[in-house]
């Protein structure tokens, strides 16, 4: 039986739980305990929210690197 991957960090875990996105209302992701405890959001969700709701809505996530992966660039937040 294969393990599922955390939507945020992409690592395989047995203990994934539903996590309601703080940025994309009505969206739920499967997240590992580490990402849930760190109040992380998937990198793509931060970019989508930044594009649709404005950079100020995601500033805390980008500034505090509350996502996994490469730095989010300003050009990625622009439509």
MODELLER restraints for C-alpha pairs under 7 A, 6 or more apart:
rsr = mdl.restraints
at = mdl.atoms
rsr.add(forms.Gaussian(group=physical.xy_distance, feature=features.Distance(at['CA:3:A'], at['CA:12:A']), mean=5.59, stdev=0.5))
rsr.add(forms.Gaussian(group=physical.xy_distance, feature=features.Distance(at['CA:3:A'], at['CA:13:A']), mean=5.88, stdev=0.5))
rsr.add(forms.Gaussian(group=physical.xy_distance, feature=features.Distance(at['CA:3:A'], at['CA:14:A']), mean=6.00, stdev=0.5))
rsr.add(forms.Gaussian(group=physical.xy_distance, feature=features.Distance(at['CA:4:A'], at['CA:12:A']), mean=5.46, stdev=0.5))
rsr.add(forms.Gaussian(group=physical.xy_distance, feature=features.Distance(at['CA:4:A'], at['CA:13:A']), mean=6.14, stdev=0.5))
rsr.add(forms.Gaussian(group=physical.xy_distance, feature=features.Distance(at['CA:5:A'], at['CA:11:A']), mean=5.22, stdev=0.5))
rsr.add(forms.Gaussian(group=physical.xy_distance, feature=features.Distance(at['CA:5:A'], at['CA:12:A']), mean=4.28, stdev=0.5))
rsr.add(forms.Gaussian(group=physical.xy_distance, feature=features.Distance(at['CA:5:A'], at['CA:13:A']), mean=6.19, stdev=0.5))
rsr.add(forms.Gaussian(group=physical.xy_distance, feature=features.Distance(at['CA:6:A'], at['CA:12:A']), mean=6.35, stdev=0.5))
rsr.add(forms.Gaussian(group=physical.xy_distance, feature=features.Distance(at['CA:6:A'], at['CA:13:A']), mean=6.96, stdev=0.5))
rsr.add(forms.Gaussian(group=physical.xy_distance, feature=features.Distance(at['CA:6:A'], at['CA:16:A']), mean=6.72, stdev=0.5))
rsr.add(forms.Gaussian(group=physical.xy_distance, feature=features.Distance(at['CA:6:A'], at['CA:30:A']), mean=5.71, stdev=0.5))
rsr.add(forms.Gaussian(group=physical.xy_distance, feature=features.Distance(at['CA:6:A'], at['CA:31:A']), mean=4.63, stdev=0.5))
rsr.add(forms.Gaussian(group=physical.xy_distance, feature=features.Distance(at['CA:6:A'], at['CA:32:A']), mean=5.55, stdev=0.5))
rsr.add(forms.Gaussian(group=physical.xy_distance, feature=features.Distance(at['CA:7:A'], at['CA:29:A']), mean=6.11, stdev=0.5))
rsr.add(forms.Gaussian(group=physical.xy_distance, feature=features.Distance(at['CA:7:A'], at['CA:30:A']), mean=5.69, stdev=0.5))
rsr.add(forms.Gaussian(group=physical.xy_distance, feature=features.Distance(at['CA:7:A'], at['CA:31:A']), mean=5.77, stdev=0.5))
rsr.add(forms.Gaussian(group=physical.xy_distance, feature=features.Distance(at['CA:7:A'], at['CA:42:A']), mean=6.21, stdev=0.5))
rsr.add(forms.Gaussian(group=physical.xy_distance, feature=features.Distance(at['CA:8:A'], at['CA:31:A']), mean=6.42, stdev=0.5))
rsr.add(forms.Gaussian(group=physical.xy_distance, feature=features.Distance(at['CA:8:A'], at['CA:35:A']), mean=6.83, stdev=0.5))
rsr.add(forms.Gaussian(group=physical.xy_distance, feature=features.Distance(at['CA:8:A'], at['CA:41:A']), mean=5.99, stdev=0.5))
rsr.add(forms.Gaussian(group=physical.xy_distance, feature=features.Distance(at['CA:8:A'], at['CA:42:A']), mean=4.12, stdev=0.5))
rsr.add(forms.Gaussian(group=physical.xy_distance, feature=features.Distance(at['CA:8:A'], at['CA:43:A']), mean=6.90, stdev=0.5))
rsr.add(forms.Gaussian(group=physical.xy_distance, feature=features.Distance(at['CA:8:A'], at['CA:67:A']), mean=6.78, stdev=0.5))
rsr.add(forms.Gaussian(group=physical.xy_distance, feature=features.Distance(at['CA:8:A'], at['CA:68:A']), mean=6.40, stdev=0.5))
rsr.add(forms.Gaussian(group=physical.xy_distance, feature=features.Distance(at['CA:9:A'], at['CA:68:A']), mean=5.43, stdev=0.5))
rsr.add(forms.Gaussian(group=physical.xy_distance, feature=features.Distance(at['CA:13:A'], at['CA:32:A']), mean=6.59, stdev=0.5))
rsr.add(forms.Gaussian(group=physical.xy_distance, feature=features.Distance(at['CA:15:A'], at['CA:32:A']), mean=6.17, stdev=0.5))
rsr.add(forms.Gaussian(group=physical.xy_distance, feature=features.Distance(at['CA:16:A'], at['CA:30:A']), mean=5.68, stdev=0.5))
rsr.add(forms.Gaussian(group=physical.xy_distance, feature=features.Distance(at['CA:16:A'], at['CA:31:A']), mean=5.19, stdev=0.5))
rsr.add(forms.Gaussian(group=physical.xy_distance, feature=features.Distance(at['CA:16:A'], at['CA:32:A']), mean=4.77, stdev=0.5))
rsr.add(forms.Gaussian(group=physical.xy_distance, feature=features.Distance(at['CA:17:A'], at['CA:30:A']), mean=5.27, stdev=0.5))
rsr.add(forms.Gaussian(group=physical.xy_distance, feature=features.Distance(at['CA:17:A'], at['CA:31:A']), mean=5.55, stdev=0.5))
rsr.add(forms.Gaussian(group=physical.xy_distance, feature=features.Distance(at['CA:17:A'], at['CA:32:A']), mean=6.62, stdev=0.5))
rsr.add(forms.Gaussian(group=physical.xy_distance, feature=features.Distance(at['CA:18:A'], at['CA:28:A']), mean=6.15, stdev=0.5))
rsr.add(forms.Gaussian(group=physical.xy_distance, feature=features.Distance(at['CA:18:A'], at['CA:29:A']), mean=5.60, stdev=0.5))
rsr.add(forms.Gaussian(group=physical.xy_distance, feature=features.Distance(at['CA:18:A'], at['CA:30:A']), mean=4.68, stdev=0.5))
rsr.add(forms.Gaussian(group=physical.xy_distance, feature=features.Distance(at['CA:18:A'], at['CA:31:A']), mean=6.35, stdev=0.5))
rsr.add(forms.Gaussian(group=physical.xy_distance, feature=features.Distance(at['CA:19:A'], at['CA:28:A']), mean=5.40, stdev=0.5))
rsr.add(forms.Gaussian(group=physical.xy_distance, feature=features.Distance(at['CA:19:A'], at['CA:29:A']), mean=5.21, stdev=0.5))
rsr.add(forms.Gaussian(group=physical.xy_distance, feature=features.Distance(at['CA:19:A'], at['CA:30:A']), mean=6.03, stdev=0.5))
rsr.add(forms.Gaussian(group=physical.xy_distance, feature=features.Distance(at['CA:19:A'], at['CA:31:A']), mean=6.23, stdev=0.5))
rsr.add(forms.Gaussian(group=physical.xy_distance, feature=features.Distance(at['CA:20:A'], at['CA:27:A']), mean=6.01, stdev=0.5))
rsr.add(forms.Gaussian(group=physical.xy_distance, feature=features.Distance(at['CA:20:A'], at['CA:28:A']), mean=4.41, stdev=0.5))
rsr.add(forms.Gaussian(group=physical.xy_distance, feature=features.Distance(at['CA:20:A'], at['CA:29:A']), mean=6.45, stdev=0.5))
rsr.add(forms.Gaussian(group=physical.xy_distance, feature=features.Distance(at['CA:21:A'], at['CA:27:A']), mean=5.65, stdev=0.5))
rsr.add(forms.Gaussian(group=physical.xy_distance, feature=features.Distance(at['CA:21:A'], at['CA:28:A']), mean=5.77, stdev=0.5))
rsr.add(forms.Gaussian(group=physical.xy_distance, feature=features.Distance(at['CA:21:A'], at['CA:41:A']), mean=6.93, stdev=0.5))
rsr.add(forms.Gaussian(group=physical.xy_distance, feature=features.Distance(at['CA:23:A'], at['CA:49:A']), mean=6.12, stdev=0.5))
rsr.add(forms.Gaussian(group=physical.xy_distance, feature=features.Distance(at['CA:24:A'], at['CA:49:A']), mean=6.47, stdev=0.5))
rsr.add(forms.Gaussian(group=physical.xy_distance, feature=features.Distance(at['CA:39:A'], at['CA:66:A']), mean=6.90, stdev=0.5))
rsr.add(forms.Gaussian(group=physical.xy_distance, feature=features.Distance(at['CA:40:A'], at['CA:66:A']), mean=4.76, stdev=0.5))
rsr.add(forms.Gaussian(group=physical.xy_distance, feature=features.Distance(at['CA:40:A'], at['CA:67:A']), mean=5.25, stdev=0.5))
rsr.add(forms.Gaussian(group=physical.xy_distance, feature=features.Distance(at['CA:41:A'], at['CA:66:A']), mean=6.58, stdev=0.5))
rsr.add(forms.Gaussian(group=physical.xy_distance, feature=features.Distance(at['CA:41:A'], at['CA:67:A']), mean=5.51, stdev=0.5))
rsr.add(forms.Gaussian(group=physical.xy_distance, feature=features.Distance(at['CA:42:A'], at['CA:67:A']), mean=5.80, stdev=0.5))
rsr.add(forms.Gaussian(group=physical.xy_distance, feature=features.Distance(at['CA:43:A'], at['CA:67:A']), mean=5.45, stdev=0.5))
rsr.add(forms.Gaussian(group=physical.xy_distance, feature=features.Distance(at['CA:43:A'], at['CA:68:A']), mean=6.39, stdev=0.5))
rsr.add(forms.Gaussian(group=physical.xy_distance, feature=features.Distance(at['CA:46:A'], at['CA:58:A']), mean=6.24, stdev=0.5))
rsr.add(forms.Gaussian(group=physical.xy_distance, feature=features.Distance(at['CA:47:A'], at['CA:76:A']), mean=6.64, stdev=0.5))
rsr.add(forms.Gaussian(group=physical.xy_distance, feature=features.Distance(at['CA:47:A'], at['CA:77:A']), mean=5.56, stdev=0.5))
rsr.add(forms.Gaussian(group=physical.xy_distance, feature=features.Distance(at['CA:49:A'], at['CA:58:A']), mean=6.93, stdev=0.5))
rsr.add(forms.Gaussian(group=physical.xy_distance, feature=features.Distance(at['CA:50:A'], at['CA:57:A']), mean=6.34, stdev=0.5))
rsr.add(forms.Gaussian(group=physical.xy_distance, feature=features.Distance(at['CA:50:A'], at['CA:58:A']), mean=5.68, stdev=0.5))
rsr.add(forms.Gaussian(group=physical.xy_distance, feature=features.Distance(at['CA:50:A'], at['CA:77:A']), mean=5.47, stdev=0.5))
rsr.add(forms.Gaussian(group=physical.xy_distance, feature=features.Distance(at['CA:51:A'], at['CA:77:A']), mean=5.17, stdev=0.5))
rsr.add(forms.Gaussian(group=physical.xy_distance, feature=features.Distance(at['CA:51:A'], at['CA:78:A']), mean=5.86, stdev=0.5))
rsr.add(forms.Gaussian(group=physical.xy_distance, feature=features.Distance(at['CA:51:A'], at['CA:79:A']), mean=6.07, stdev=0.5))
rsr.add(forms.Gaussian(group=physical.xy_distance, feature=features.Distance(at['CA:55:A'], at['CA:77:A']), mean=6.91, stdev=0.5))
rsr.add(forms.Gaussian(group=physical.xy_distance, feature=features.Distance(at['CA:62:A'], at['CA:72:A']), mean=6.74, stdev=0.5))
